[in-house]
Amino acid sequence: MIRAPDKHAANSRSASGANATHRPQSDSKAALATKDGVQGEDTYEAEREFNAAERKFVASGKVAAAPRAAAPTSEAERQAKFAAEEERKR
């Protein structure tokens, strides 16, 4: 089902009660654009480098061993990793 645009959306208030039409507009697109026109945190070159490194890692045959190498080696390390994970979830 295709929804029609809400005619009253521009006049409605957000959950915080502030009117969206009175908020200062930042020039986020200009801040994200780079000299080559790429927007965001990544560039095409960085993406190519990442993909090449990922392919190289997969081809190395070390994929199956990687989780075992990252596993905690002691109970204290296991608890520290668990606590860090819980902190990130919050």
Sequence and secondary structure as in RCSB ss.txt:
>XXXX:A:sequence
MIRAPDKHAANSRSASGANATHRPQSDSKAALATKDGVQGEDTYEAEREFNAAERKFVASGKVAAAPRAAAPTSE
AERQAKFAAEEERKR
>XXXX:A:secstr
      TTTTTSB TTS BGGGS    HHHHH  TTS  SS  HHHHHHHHHHHHHHHHTT TTHHHHHHS SSH
HHHHHHHHHHHHHH 
